[in-house]
Amino acid sequence: MMNLVTSLFLTLACMVVPGEKKKTVLFFGDSITELGVKEKGYISVLNERLKKEGGEGLFQLIGSGIGGNKIYDLYFRLEKDVISKNPDIVVIWIGVNDVWHKSSFGTGSDLHKFEPMYVDLIQKLAARGIQVYCATPACIGEKTDFSNAQDGDLNEFSKAIRKIAKNNQAGLLDFRQLFLDYNLKHNPKNLPNGILTYDGVHLNDDGNALVADAVWKQVLFPVR
């Protein structure tokens, strides 16, 4: 019965009205998003699923990710790489490099600087009628006992993003919690990578599939 209901829902959701404009969904972030448009990347997985399930006429998916980007990089390329594309929806997925590069290279972001820039991004987009979804940074290492070196900072940045999303009426994709829950079930050996990532940060096929499914259910076809 559930399969029938789900199938009916997708059929209705994917019905395209002749002449109706596609919604443009833009993914704004770092190397994880840059890789998302590659073969088997999460954006490519979404496009394939839209084709398979008859929804390709509903959405145009754009990836705007650049390796190494941090919050201030997104801030300075907002006009050129996002607003000029006239998106209907923007998914902001940033934070890993703000944490990672701080400890590795001393070039990351302090949380008290990260937060106001993130809020300003959302408000600039919202002022143009663009719907925003905020994504928490997933992981820097996949150990589930919080022994990854940057777990503390990632948790604090994720808390901040959750609060920012709530206070600014933005959607939330809580990849931090999603990845932890998945690893608690599928990483019994407490490995540092190889479950959802190939290096502790960048997504493998399972990671891309998990992210794509979350975006599908929460952004493209949310159940109200």
N, C-alpha and C positions, 0 to 999 in steps of 0.2 A: 504493500500500500504506500509506504514512504517513497519508494522509487517512483511510483506513478505520480505522487504529489510533487516530488522534486522535478520530475520531467515536465509536468504541466507548468510549474512555476517558471522553469527556464524557457519553455516555449513561449509563454506570454511575455516574459521579460525581454526576450530576444526578437520579438516582432518589430519590424522596422516600418515606420510610417513613410510612404513615398515622399521624398523631398526633405525629410527630417535631417537636420545637421547632426553629424557624429559629435559625441562629446570627446573633447581632447583631454586626456589624462597624462600629465607630465610628472615623471619621477626625477626628483632633484636631489643629487647627493654626490657621493665619492666613488671610489673604485668599485665598490659593490654594485652600485647602479650602473657604472660604466660597463661592467662585465654582464650586467643584466640583459643587454641587447645582443650579446653574443649567442651562439648556438647553445641551447639548453639553459641560457640565463633566464631569470625569473620573468623578465618582460617578454622574451621570446616564447616562454612556456605559456604565458597568458594569451599572446597572439594566436598560438596554435590551438589553445582551448576555445578561444572565440570562434575560430574557423570551424572547428569540429562541432561546436554546439550551436552554430548559426548566429553568433552574435557579433561577427566582424563588422557589420554595418552600423553598429551602435557606438563603437569607440575607436579613437585613434590614440595609440599609446606611444609616447615619446620618452626616450631616456636622455637625461641631461646629467650624467655623472662624469666626474673627472677625478682620476686617481690622486690621492693625497689631500683632497679638499677638506677644509675645516669650515666652521660656521662663518668666519669672516670671508672666506672665498665665495661661499654662496651669496653672502650679502652683497659683495661687489659685482657679481655677475648676474644678479637678479633681473635687471632690466633687459640685458642682451639675451640671456639664455632661457628666460622664463616668460616674463611679461610680453615680450615681443612675439611669442608663439601663441598668444591669446588662449591659454588653456582654460578649461572649465573646472578642472580639478588638479591640484598639485599635491603630490606626496613628498614630504621632506624627510629624507633619511640621512641623518648626519650625526656625528658625535664620536665615532670610533677613533678617528684621527685626532680629534681634540684631546682625547684621553691618551691614546697610544703614543702619539708624537711628543706629548708632554714629558713622558717618562723616558722615551727612547732618544729623542733629539732635542728636547727642551723647547720645542716650537708648537706645542699644543695650546689649549685654551683653558684659562681658569674659569670655573663655573660662574663666578659673579660677572664675568665678561660675556660668557656664552649666553646666559639667559636673556639679557636685554636685546642682544642682536637677534636671537631666535624669535622673541616676541615681535620685534620690528618687522622681521620677514613676514610673519603671519599677518600682521596688521596691514602691511603694504599690499599683500595679495587679497585679503578680505575686502579692502577698500575698493577693489576693482571687481568685486562680486565673485571672486574665485574661491571655490571650496577647498579647504586645506585639511590634509591628514598629516599628523605628526607620527613619525616612527621612532621608537626607542632603539639605540644601538644594541645589536644582538649579543655579540660576545667578542672577547679577545682571549681565546682559549675556551675549551668546552668542558673542563672539569666541573663537576656538579657540587663540590664541597666548598666552593668559594675560595679555593686556593690558587686560582689564576691571579697573576700579579696585579692586574688592573680591575679586578672584580669590584673593589670598594668604590673606585671612581665611577665605573660604569653604572653601578647601582644608584649613585647620587645623581649622575646626569640623567638617568632614566626617570628617577623620581621627579626631577625638575621638568622634564619634557611632559610627563603625565599631567603635572600641575598646570603647565603652560597651556596644554591642549584644552583642559577643562575650563580654565579661566578665559580662554579666547574662543570658545564654542567651535573648536576644531575637532576633527575626528582623531582617533588614536589607533595606531597599529603597534601593539606592545610586543615587539619582537624579542625584547630582553626576556620577558616572562615566557613567551612561546618557546624560545630555544631552550630555556632552562627546563621547562616541563617536558619537552621532547627528550632531552638528554637524560633526565632522571629515569625515563622509561627505557631508553635505548643505549645508554652508555654505562653499563654496569661495572666496567673496568676503570671508569673515571679517566678515560683517555683525554689528552689535551686537544686532539683534533681527529678528523676522520669520520665523524658522525654526520654533522651538517655542514662542515667546512673542510677544506683540504689543508689549511694552515692555521686554523684557530680563528680566522677572520673572514676569509673569502669563501663564498658558498660553493659546495659541491652539488651534484645533481639532486640529492635529497634536500639540501638546504634551499636550492632554487625552487623545488617543487613545493616545499612547505610555505615559503614566502609567497609564491604565486597563488596558492590556495587561500591564504589569509587575505590577500588583496582582492581576489575574486569574491570572497564572501563578505568582506567588510567595506570594500570600496565600489566595485563594479555592480554587484548584485546583493546589496545588504538586505537582510530579512527584517522588515520593520515590525 
